Amino acid sequence: MAGAPRLEIRNLVRRFDGKAVVDDVSLSIAPGHVTCLLGPSGCGKSTTLRMIAGVEMQDSGTIHVDGALICDTVFRVPPERRSIGLMFQDFALFPHLSVGENVAFGLSGSGAEKRARSKTLLERVGLAHYIDEYPHQLSGGEQQRVALARALAPKPRVMLMDEPFSGLDNRLRDGIRDETLDLLKEEGASVLLVTHEPEEAMRMADEIALMRGGKIVQRGAPYNIYNAPADREAVAFFSDINLLRGKVQGALTDTPFGRFLAPGVPDGAEVEIVFRPQHVSIDFDRGGKGPNPTVAAGTPARGVVERARFMGSESLVEFRMDHDQQTLKATVPNVFLPKPGTPMWLSVRRDRCFVFPAS
């Protein structure tokens, strides 16, 4: 079907013991795009992936590839005929087969044709010289690349990846993620990647689907998900947060940092003002006075340093605020380690604050 998404799932539901683990999930992925299903453990990500792969049966909803139905609750294309590749966190290589035989597993054709396809893919992941070795002779990162080559060997239209990098050393992870993304783009497969790591989703995805409690709560490009979050939990999933509470009067909320707009919120209702530590500015106390208010940063509020820690590329400073003894965090570039008890003034960038009805 011309113009159809490469993969489309409509209203998928899966229940265990009467509880909806996946609850009315719909999603579509264009050819050659990478979509990341991101969320905490237990939110239904992997179950969604397993239904698409065909190893789990949905209670309701449909799955389509290139516009063609591959599964509903009556009709079901077997997993091996779905043109869907799978990569899991345990690479699941066959120990008794060579690297080349692992990559060729599941291919049809003559032995020479299968070996040629294996060699081509192994060359692209830099492992052609290991074609006759065995998995136990490879490092974890090398095994991961073999698993990727094996999943791509049959030229699947869709690639499903379930936490595929979680078993790798942090030093290897970024490089292998980038190599994997390059190869997937070259092969033209549409990718659905499941992860609980926001950094991985931001690094790899064209689109992120944020999942919580069995539902997709927000979808969008990484920039939009990060900078226009749907709710407080969405902000907090990507970074530490600071939180102010206030009551609305005339679509405005008074705080020690000045007034915040709360359009559409009725008078007397409580709101939460959420902002990230990296959007807090710090200034020195000058005889009990701080910097002047500005339109961009509002009114400064005074706090006292509780602790400061160097984190590598930045410092994290925690303050006990004068107005209500609440703790707020600020991150600043480089080494900045003021002593505990030092009074300082904090300002918050208004364009980086999010106002939500109180949860």
N, C-alpha and C positions, 0 to 999 in steps of 0.2 A: 504494500500500500504506500503510494508516494507521500512523502512528508510525514509518515508515521514515526513516533519515537522508536528508538531501537528497543528499549525496554519500557513497558508500562505496567504498573500494578494498580488495580482499582479496588478500593474498599476491602482490603484484606483484613480478615479477623481470624485469630487463633486463640482458642480457650484451653486452659488446663484446669481441671477440677472446678469448672464453672467460672473461672476468672479469665477475663480477656487480657492475654499477655501481649497480643498485637490487636489494636482496637481501631478498625476502620482506617487503615493506612493506604494512602494513594500516592503514587510517585511516578514520574516519567524521566527517562534519560535519553538525550539526543545521541545520535551516532558519534563516536569519538570523544564523548564527554566523560568526565569523572565526577560522580556524585558521591558525597560522603554521608553515610548515616552515622551521626554523631550523638552520643548520649552516655549516661552512666551505666554501669553494669546492671543487668536485670531489667532494662527498659524495653526489651523486645527486638533489639537490633539483629542479633544472630538468628532469632526465630524467623524474622522476616526474610533474611538471606536464605535460610534453609527451605522455606516455602518456594522461593523463586528457583532454587536449585532443584527442587523436586524431591528432596529427602524428608520433607515435612509436608503434611497435607493441610491446607487451610480449611476452616469451618465455613467461610463464605468469602466472596471476592474472586477476582479474575486476574490472570497474568498473561501478558501479551508480549511477543517479540516480533519486531518489524510489522506490527499491526495484526499479526495472526495470533489467535487464541492458542495458548499452550497448556492452560490449566484452569478449570473451574471446579466446582464440587462434583461434577459428573464426568466431564471429559478431561483426560490427563495424558499429555505427551510424556513418555518415560524420560528420566533425567539424562540418559546418555544420548537422547535425540533432540535435546533442546538447544544445542549449539551454545552452551553456557559453560565457561571455564570456572574452576574453583581453586582458591588458594586459602589455606587455613594457617593458623599460628604454629601448629606442629606440621612441619613441611611434608610429613607422610611419604617420604621417599622409600622405595622398596630396597631393603638392605642387600638382597641377593641379586639385584640387577645393577649393571654398570650405570654410570651417569648417562651415557648415550641411550642405553636401553630404557632408563627411567623417562627420559624426555620423549622417546618414541612410543612409550606405552599408550595404547589406545588409538594409535595411528593405523590406518589401513594402507595397503600397497605392498610392494616388494621390500625385502630387507634393505636393499640399496637405497630405495626412495626414502624409507624411514630414517636410515642413518644420515642421508643428505639433509633432511629437514632438521634432525637433531643437531647436526654439525653447524648448520646455518644459525640456529638459535643460540647454541652455545658460544659461537663466535661473537654474537651480539651482546652476550653477557660476560665476555672475556674468559670463558672457561673451556674453549675447544680442546685445549691440551689435556683436559681431564676426562675426555669422552670415554676412555676405557678404564678409568678408575672407579672406585666404589664410594658410596655416600659417606661411609665412616672415615674416609681419608680426607674429607673436606671440612673446612671450618663452617660455623653456623651461617655466616654471611654467604659463603659459597653455596651451601645447601639451599638457602633461600632463593638464590638466583637460578639454581637448577629447577627448583619447584616452579618458579615463574616460567621458565622455558618450557617445562612439561605442560603447564596449564595453557600456554599459548600455542603449543605445537599443532593442535587440530584446527587452529584459526577460528576460535569461538567468536560469535558476534557480541557476546556479553561476558565480562569477567567479574566474578564475585570474589571479594577478598575480605576475609574475616580476621581482623587484627594480625595481618601477616608479618608485621615487623616487631611485634611485642617481645619476641624471644631473642632479639638481637642486642648486642652491646650498644650503649648510647653513642659511642664514638663511630660505630659503623652505620648507625641507623639513617642519618641524613643522606649520606652518599648513596646508600642502597635504595632509599626512597626515590631519590632523584633519577637514578639509573632505571628503576622500575617504571617510573612515570614516562620517561623518554621512550622506553621500549613499548609500553602500552599505547602511547600516542602513534608510534610508527606502525604498529599492527592495526590501528584503527578500531580496536575493541572499545565498546562502551563499558565503563567500570562503575560498579557499586562497591564502595569500600566501607567496611564497618570498623569504627574505632571509638575508643572512649577518650582519646587524647586530642584536645583542641588544636594543639600545634601541628599535629599530623594532618588533621582535616584542613587547616588553613594552608598548609604547604602543598597539598596534593589536589584539592578539589576545585572544580569549576563551580560547583554548587554544593552547599551544605544543607542537609535536612536534619534539624535538631529534634531529637526524639526524647520523650519523657513519659513514663507511665503507660507505654504501649501506643502513644499517639505521636504524630509529628506536630510539634508546636510552632515551628518556624522553618521556612525554606528561603534560601537566597544565596547570592554570591558571598564568599567569605567576608569581603569588606562590609557588605550590608548587614550581615548577621552580627558582626562585631560592633558596628557603629550605630545600628538601629535595632537593638534587641527587643524582643517581644515582651519580656517581663524581667523581674529582678533575677529569677533563677537563670535566665539566659545570659545576663551580664556576668553572674557569678560563675557560670560554667567555664568562661574563658579567662577569668583572672580573679585575683582578690578584689574585694569591693569595700567601700565605705558606705555607711547608711545613715541618713538623717530622717527623722520622722517629724511630721507636722500636720496641723489641721488647716483645711482650706476655708478661706473667707473671701468672697468676691473673686474667685478664680486665682487667688494668690495664697502662697504659704509663707509665713514668716519663719526664718531660721537665723541662727547666729551669723550665717554667711550672707544675710540679706534675704530679699523676697524672691520666690520662685514662682513662675507661672504654672498653673494647674488647670488648663482649659478643659471644660466639660465635666469637671469633678464638682459635685454639689457641695454647698456650704456645710461645714461641720464634719465632712468626711476626712478621714486620715489618709495621707499619702506618704510614700517612701521616696526619698531622693537618693539616688544611687550614683556613685562615681568611683572611678578606679584610682588607686594610689598614684599612678604616673601622671594623673591630671591635677594633682595638688601642688601648688607652688608654695615655697617657704621663704620667709623674710625674717630678718633679725629684729629683736625687740629693742626699741630706742627709748629708754626711760618710760616704759609702759605704753608706748605708742607704736603703731604699725604703719604699713603703707596706706595710702588713701584708697578709697573704693574706686573701682572702675566698672564700666559697662561689661567688659569681657570677663572679669574675674569677681565681680560682686564685692561684698564687704569682707575684709579679712577678720578672722577670729583667732584669739590667742589660745595657745596650748603650751604645755611643758613637756619636754622630751622625756620619755620613759626609757627607751632603749634605742640603740642604733646599731645596725649590723651591715657589714660589707658583704655583698652578694656576688662579687665578680665584676660585672659590667655596670653595676649600680649599687646604691646603698638604700636600705630600708630603714626608715625612721618612724617610730611609733610615738604618738603624742597623747597625753591626757588633757582633754580640752577643758578650759576654765568654766565654760557655761553650764556643762552638765556632767563633767567628769567622764564623758564618753571617750573611748580610744579610737583615734583615727590614724591611718597609715599613709605615708608618703614615700614614693620611690624617687630618687634623684640620681642622675648620671654620676659615674666616677665615685671617688672616695669622699664621703661627707659623713662624719661621725661626731655630731655634737654630743656633749656630755649629758647624762641624765640630770634633770633639774633645770636645764637651759630653757628659758621662755622664748618662744618664737611665734610668728604669725603665719597662719595658713590661709591661702586663697584657693578657690576652686574654679576652674574654667567652666563657664556656664554652658558653652556649646558641647561639653563632654559630660553633662549631668543628665540623668534619666529620671523622670518623674512618673511613678506608677501608683495606682490605688493600693492602699496597704493590704498585704496578704494576710 
